[in-house]
């Protein structure tokens, strides 16, 4: 029963390692903020931007490794300089569950 549920719930989930590689390939340092927003919007990723810190945070919710008990997400943090160009990318795996 667990294997059946796992197979059903893991359908079409994002591979976090592949996705992070795609992010770093498609969004090289120095990319404009508008390009980062476009990239996230095209992939249906919710995000927010904090003007005070120049930080954009996005959450990828449908990540491989999730199951019926624990949900796995990938948090992406994009730091921009004063000219709104990308200066760093950080990623963190988040787990929700008991």
Secondary structure as a PSIPRED ss2 file (coil, helix, strand):
# PSIPRED VFORMAT (PSIPRED V4.0)

   1 X C   1.000  0.000  0.000
   2 X H   0.000  1.000  0.000
   3 X H   0.000  1.000  0.000
   4 X H   0.000  1.000  0.000
   5 X H   0.000  1.000  0.000
   6 X H   0.000  1.000  0.000
   7 X H   0.000  1.000  0.000
   8 X H   0.000  1.000  0.000
   9 X H   0.000  1.000  0.000
  10 X C   1.000  0.000  0.000
  11 X C   1.000  0.000  0.000
  12 X C   1.000  0.000  0.000
  13 X C   1.000  0.000  0.000
  14 X E   0.000  0.000  1.000
  15 X C   1.000  0.000  0.000
  16 X H   0.000  1.000  0.000
  17 X H   0.000  1.000  0.000
  18 X H   0.000  1.000  0.000
  19 X H   0.000  1.000  0.000
  20 X H   0.000  1.000  0.000
  21 X H   0.000  1.000  0.000
  22 X H   0.000  1.000  0.000
  23 X H   0.000  1.000  0.000
  24 X H   0.000  1.000  0.000
  25 X H   0.000  1.000  0.000
  26 X H   0.000  1.000  0.000
  27 X C   1.000  0.000  0.000
  28 X C   1.000  0.000  0.000
  29 X C   1.000  0.000  0.000
  30 X C   1.000  0.000  0.000
  31 X C   1.000  0.000  0.000
  32 X E   0.000  0.000  1.000
  33 X H   0.000  1.000  0.000
  34 X H   0.000  1.000  0.000
  35 X H   0.000  1.000  0.000
  36 X H   0.000  1.000  0.000
  37 X H   0.000  1.000  0.000
  38 X H   0.000  1.000  0.000
  39 X H   0.000  1.000  0.000
  40 X H   0.000  1.000  0.000
  41 X H   0.000  1.000  0.000
  42 X H   0.000  1.000  0.000
  43 X C   1.000  0.000  0.000
  44 X C   1.000  0.000  0.000
  45 X C   1.000  0.000  0.000
  46 X E   0.000  0.000  1.000
  47 X E   0.000  0.000  1.000
  48 X E   0.000  0.000  1.000
  49 X E   0.000  0.000  1.000
  50 X E   0.000  0.000  1.000
  51 X C   1.000  0.000  0.000
  52 X C   1.000  0.000  0.000
  53 X C   1.000  0.000  0.000
  54 X C   1.000  0.000  0.000
  55 X E   0.000  0.000  1.000
  56 X E   0.000  0.000  1.000
  57 X E   0.000  0.000  1.000
  58 X E   0.000  0.000  1.000
  59 X E   0.000  0.000  1.000
  60 X E   0.000  0.000  1.000
  61 X C   1.000  0.000  0.000
  62 X C   1.000  0.000  0.000
  63 X E   0.000  0.000  1.000
  64 X C   1.000  0.000  0.000
  65 X C   1.000  0.000  0.000
  66 X C   1.000  0.000  0.000
  67 X C   1.000  0.000  0.000
  68 X C   1.000  0.000  0.000
  69 X C   1.000  0.000  0.000
  70 X C   1.000  0.000  0.000
  71 X E   0.000  0.000  1.000
  72 X E   0.000  0.000  1.000
  73 X E   0.000  0.000  1.000
  74 X E   0.000  0.000  1.000
  75 X E   0.000  0.000  1.000
  76 X E   0.000  0.000  1.000
  77 X E   0.000  0.000  1.000
  78 X E   0.000  0.000  1.000
  79 X E   0.000  0.000  1.000
  80 X E   0.000  0.000  1.000
  81 X C   1.000  0.000  0.000
  82 X C   1.000  0.000  0.000
  83 X C   1.000  0.000  0.000
  84 X C   1.000  0.000  0.000
  85 X E   0.000  0.000  1.000
  86 X E   0.000  0.000  1.000
  87 X E   0.000  0.000  1.000
  88 X E   0.000  0.000  1.000
  89 X E   0.000  0.000  1.000
  90 X E   0.000  0.000  1.000
  91 X E   0.000  0.000  1.000
  92 X E   0.000  0.000  1.000
  93 X E   0.000  0.000  1.000
  94 X E   0.000  0.000  1.000
  95 X E   0.000  0.000  1.000
  96 X E   0.000  0.000  1.000
  97 X C   1.000  0.000  0.000
  98 X C   1.000  0.000  0.000
